[in-house]
Structures are given as C-alpha cells and as structure tokens.
Amino acid sequence: MADDRLIVALDVPNIVQGLDLAGRLGGAVSFYKIGLGMLTGGGFALANELKQEHGKRIFLDMKLFDIGATVEAAVRGIAQYDLDFLTVHGDPQVVRAAAEGKSGTGLKILAVTVLTSLDRADLDANLIRAGDLSEITIERAARALEAGADGVICSPQEAAAIRALPQATGRLIVTPGVRPAGADLGDQKRVATPAQAIADGVDHIVVGRPVWRSSDPAAAARAIVAEMMSPQARVPNH
C-alpha cells in the first residue's frame, strides 16, 4: 500500500504525460501535486481524473495571492472539486480569505512561508526585511497559522522549529526541498533527506524530479518511502 506522506509532484507539461506518469507509478503513489506549470496543460482535468477515477489524493499548488475577495472567490470555486490541499501565500489577509472560501469543505489550506528556492540574497532583492531567513520563515508560519491556515509549506530546515510552535499543534507541515540521499539538488537551496524531514515533524514530503526522471519511477517512489520508514526517521509522524 502507498504511503500518502509521499506526495509526487507531477511537474510535466500536460495531462497526457501526467496520466502516463501516474500510470507508471500505479499503486506506489497515492498523493499527487499539480502546480501552475500544468495549469494550461490540463491541470484541473488531470486533478479531477486522478481524484475521481483513480482515487488519488490531490494537492493543488496554486500559491494564490490577491485581494481578499478574489482569493475567497477562487478558493470557493476550487473547493467544489473535492481536492485535498491548496496553497496560498502566507500573508495573513490572504490566509483569512482562503479559510473563508473553503469553509464547510474538506479542503486544507496550506500557507507558503518562504519559497524553498530562495535565500537571503533573494529576499534582499525582493525588499524583504533584514534578518535571518529561517527566523522570518518561522514567524510567517506562526502568523499564517494564527490566521486560520490548516498547515504550512516550509523547507526541511525550518520544519522542526515550526513543529515546536504552539500554533502548529494539530496542523500540517508539508515540505518540498526533499531529496533522497545522493540525488541532484536541482533549483532547491534548502534541502534534507526524507528520513530527516520526517524526523523533524513533517507530515508530507513533496518530491518531483528524483521520481519522474527515474527509469523506474515506481521503484524510486518505493525507495523514498523506505527512507521515510528507516531508523533515521527516528520521530514517528504524529
């Protein structure tokens, strides 16, 4: 049986390739992430087919950011599709609007703290206040959770500190920036292994290229699950 703590990112161009990859993964994966890169390639249709026809869980990674009324309307529309996770930017006013939009549904709103591809130089270029990147990420997480987020997206480096926040009790931590031991880091700058992420209190890890670039994606997915279940993942997932 697949372990839904592993979310595989379907970072492929279109629905045809997405369905092909999902078919190759078969029962090895039960949870998929579909992001903006797939939106014009049939992302919503793929999400619905995987959910309704194949019984998969779906994480829609849209990272919504707009005025409150627009975010609320967008989330209300997405919530009709019975998907599982949706990302919005972690600004409190955005989170509050998203929480209102999904009200009464099972959709979980995950707040993006600081993108895992960013470092301090990137924050400087974006005119984000001075300070340690991890501290800013943790503070953004706390504010997003206070505003009503069901969980947060963060890098593995901040996971343990966010899990320790009082606001994080009973909330989800989902982390990209996870690479199996020996894998190429790609464009991620703040990474960890699957075992370390789970040990630090992460509920779900998101992995893309190390799975879909493999000659045997199902075997790659099973290997990641094995890492998550290894002795190094010393703290059981709550």
Secondary structure, DSSP 8 states (H G I E B T S, - for coil): ---TTEEEE--SSSHHHHHHHHHHHGGG--EEEEEGGGGGGTHHHHHHHHHHTT--EEEEEEEE-S-HHHHHHHHHHHHTT--SEEEEE--HHHHHHHHHHTTTSS-EEEEE-S-TT--HHHHHHTT--SS-HHHHHHHHHHHHHHTT-SEEE--HHHHHHHHTSGGGTT-EEEE--B--TT---TT-SS-B-HHHHHHTT-SEEEE-HHHHTSSSHHHHHHHHHHHHTSTTS-S---
